[in-house]
């Protein structure tokens, strides 16, 4: 994407003209997980279609708007709908909102998703704290010329999901008796559901769950110096583990059922960030 910095500045200038608050925490909501915004107070909503240079969502379960509001004494910017590489966007377009968040002043991001389980200790509805990722796409959003105003040419990725945020999430879950697992998330391009042979291979690589999002945003957030917490909702077991065929409708349905616990959890995490 040419003139990325200038395009991001244009998007940010528009958003600053429309919102009255200054968010410091960002949340990216996965399929069926949009209920979190019900916890917001003093909401302000901006449609993606109104923001200069912003992509548009095309996936069921993703609304397509930015919502700014407060949770406790924290001001939060939530993405209701994300962009995926399989939609035909470039990786820079997929992660464009993260660049916008950085110039808006976002310091921490919570990334959520709906994904498939590889670890057989998981079940549909399991919530998993992401402690690392595997990029299976042979692509990433930092390829191309680098603008030092955003970040370094070779960013460190030794702690993509910050340990202090993981510890905070665990402590809150334990206090609230919210059941969770912890594991490695693998990013697969999609949009087809993986084959059984692929899942066997990815399991041997160390993946506990697999999905079609999250990793590009995580890479860019780390590059930009934004701290990341990732929580995945296991909506189905992956091919070769689950009996029967996959469907996106079922993914959204399971995510909707698990969203109450996830929203309760994330709300308290935000309050303590």
C-alpha positions, -999 to 999 in steps of 0.1 A, spaced: 0 0 0 16 32 -12 18 63 11 6 42 40 16 67 67 -3 95 49 -34 74 43 -34 64 80 -31 100 90 -61 108 68 -82 81 85 -71 92 120 -79 129 112 -114 118 102 -119 97 133 -107 125 156 -133 148 141 -160 123 149 -152 110 183 -150 130 216 -129 105 236 -93 94 233 -91 55 235 -60 38 248 -72 2 245 -82 -16 213 -103 -47 210 -108 -68 178 -139 -89 179 -140 -122 161 -170 -140 145 -200 -141 169 -182 -122 196 -196 -88 191 -217 -88 223 -188 -72 242 -198 -38 230 -230 -41 251 -208 -34 281 -197 -1 267 -210 32 281 -212 65 262 -209 48 229 -199 65 196 -201 44 164 -184 51 131 -191 28 101 -160 15 82 -176 27 50 -174 63 63 -137 62 72 -113 73 44 -91 45 31 -107 18 54 -115 -17 39 -150 -31 41 -160 -64 57 -177 -92 38 -179 -120 63 -211 -131 82 -208 -124 119 -187 -93 113 -206 -60 115 -183 -34 100 -180 -5 124 -157 11 150 -172 16 184 -157 39 210 -169 38 246 -159 34 282 -155 3 304 -150 14 340 -125 43 337 -109 30 305 -117 43 270 -119 16 244 -120 13 207 -136 -19 194 -135 -33 159 -168 -49 151 -156 -69 122 -121 -76 109 -105 -82 76 -91 -115 63 -64 -124 38 -87 -148 22 -111 -120 12 -85 -109 -13 -71 -80 7 -33 -75 9 -17 -81 43 -13 -43 46 -50 -39 41 -59 -67 66 -39 -49 92 -47 -13 82 -68 -7 113 -39 -15 136 -18 13 120 -48 36 126 -51 25 162 -14 33 168 -17 69 155 -49 73 175 -30 66 207 -39 29 214 -13 13 237 -28 -22 243 -49 -45 221 -71 -75 230 -75 -97 199 -103 -123 199 -112 -149 174 -133 -180 167 -112 -209 156 -107 -247 153 -92 -269 180 -63 -292 173 -54 -300 209 -77 -329 219 -80 -316 254 -102 -289 240 -139 -289 232 -162 -266 213 -168 -236 236 -133 -237 251 -116 -203 257 -79 -204 250 -54 -177 260 -29 -175 231 7 -176 242 24 -178 208 16 -181 171 27 -200 140 24 -182 107 14 -207 80 6 -182 53 41 -177 38 33 -140 39 32 -112 65 22 -76 66 57 -63 71 70 -73 37 79 -44 15 95 -10 22 96 0 58 86 34 73 106 40 104 79 64 116 59 32 124 85 8 136 119 -10 130 128 -30 99 133 -62 119 109 -62 149 114 -87 177 87 -114 180 99 -133 211 69 -122 232 41 -116 207 15 -119 235 27 -100 265 33 -122 296 21 -96 320 -13 -94 301 -15 -132 301 -9 -133 338 -35 -107 344 -61 -126 323 -53 -158 341 -57 -142 375 -90 -126 366 -103 -159 351 -94 -178 383 -111 -152 405 -143 -154 383 -142 -192 379 -140 -189 342 -126 -220 326 -98 -215 301 -69 -233 284 -36 -219 270 -19 -227 238 -4 -218 204 -25 -204 176 -17 -212 140 -28 -189 111 -40 -206 80 -50 -186 49 -84 -203 43 -111 -199 32 -114 -236 30 -113 -256 62 -80 -275 65 -76 -311 55 -71 -339 80 -35 -343 68 -28 -306 72 -42 -307 108 -20 -337 116 11 -318 103 2 -286 122 -4 -305 154 31 -320 151 44 -284 147 30 -275 180 -3 -258 171 -31 -261 196 -57 -242 176 -60 -230 140 -78 -201 124 -79 -175 96 -71 -143 114 -53 -127 144 -17 -134 135 -13 -105 110 -28 -80 135 -5 -95 162 26 -90 140 18 -54 132 8 -45 168 42 -58 180 60 -39 152 42 -7 163 50 -12 199 14 -20 210 11 -47 237 -12 -76 227 -34 -101 246 -50 -129 225 -80 -150 235 -95 -176 211 -128 -193 213 -127 -229 201 -159 -232 181 -152 -266 165 -126 -293 165 -104 -294 134 -108 -318 105 -99 -354 113 -107 -347 150 -143 -335 147 -169 -359 133 -189 -346 104 -184 -316 82 -177 -279 91 -200 -249 86 -195 -212 93 -230 -210 107 -220 -235 134 -189 -216 141 -209 -184 147 -235 -203 168 -209 -218 192 -191 -184 194 -224 -167 203 -230 -193 231 -195 -188 245 -195 -150 242 -212 -144 276 -182 -158 295 -157 -142 271 -173 -108 273 -175 -110 311 -138 -120 312 -126 -93 288 -146 -66 305 -128 -72 338 -94 -75 320 -100 -40 304 -108 -25 338 -75 -37 352 -53 -29 321 
